[in-house]
Amino acid sequence: MTAITARKPAPTPSTPDTIPTTNLTAVLAAFNAANLASSYIERGNFAAARRKLVQALASIGQLQAEG
């Protein structure tokens, strides 16, 4: 019986679909604002939901300007 001692190196993960850290703040801001808007809609507070959706769209606009 022979023991195999040689190991292959771990494959390096290919990450083309990851979010660059420079955009992370804008992505999280958009996500948070959209979730809050959803919560406000469920409660019937459409004015607050509109304000949060405007914030979400502004964050998305920042991503487009940087991209």
N, C-alpha and C positions, 0 to 999 in steps of 0.2 A: 504494500500500500504506500502510495506517495502522497505527501502533504503538499498542497498548493499554497505557497506563501506569497506569491506575487499578486498584487491587487491593482486593479485598474483605477485611475483617478476618477473621482466623482465628476459626472458631466456638469459643465458650466451651464446654468440655466439661461435660456434665451428669453429676454424680457422686453420685446418691442411694444407690448401692449400696456406697460406700466405707466402710471401718471408721473410726469416729472415733478420733483419736489418743488420747483418754482411755481407750479400751477396748483399745488395741493391746497393752499389756502382758499383760492377762488372756487375750487371744486367742492370743498367742504362747506363753504359759505352758501353756495347754490343749493347743495343738498339740504342743509339745515333750513334755509328759507323756504324751500319747497315743502319740507315736512311740516313746518309751522303753518304754512298756508293751508295744507290739507287738514290740519287740526282745526284751524279757524273755520274752514268750510263746514266741517262736521258739526261745529257748534252754531253755525248760522251767522258768523261774524264775517260778512263778505268784504267789508271795508278793510279790516285787518288782513284778510287773505289777499286782497288786491295789493296792499302795501308789501307784503312778503313776496308775492310773485314778481313785483317790480324789482325787488332786491335780488331775487334769484336770476332774473333776466339780466340784470346789471353784472352779476358775477359771471354769467355765461358770456356776456359781451367782453369782459376782461380776458377770458380765455381765448376768444376769437382774435382779439387784438394782439395777444402775445404769440399766438400760434402761427 
